[in-house]
């Protein structure tokens, strides 16, 4: 009888731990982000500039520098953006949690592949080795996420970072 009780306790503990792990990965660490500007790096100044936007929704988590996701709309044309801001080609969006409905990485990726959306650089090294990227569609929908840059790829996979990258943070 005590073997059955121990088995039940172990199974219940495993189920609770699995449920907690699932919750923390999908929901637990994310927080809504408010009052943040959408910026793109200008061709003329090589500095981020705030663009005109509306309907901003964003989430972020302190547990990882690449968990940031945002959605917005803009009345400005895609042609205006290509003439004014730095493009960030060949970037595919990272998946967002399923409950963050406005950000569908597969749909955004399909628009990028079809040429009905383009990606722009929003900021270099917003966290060590992480750049902020913005995708804007022809119909004015915009999406923001963080992407590892070359220094981030090297730093996080254990490769020697090299002199072209800033020093690694010490904390």
Secondary structure as UniProt FT lines:
FT   HELIX           2..23
FT   HELIX           24..28
FT   STRAND          31..32
FT   STRAND          39..42
FT   TURN            43..45
FT   STRAND          48..50
FT   STRAND          54..60
FT   TURN            62..63
FT   TURN            65..66
FT   STRAND          69..73
FT   HELIX           78..84
FT   TURN            98..99
FT   TURN            101..102
FT   HELIX           105..114
FT   STRAND          117..127
FT   TURN            128..129
FT   STRAND          130..137
FT   TURN            138..139
FT   STRAND          141..148
FT   HELIX           150..157
FT   TURN            163..164
//
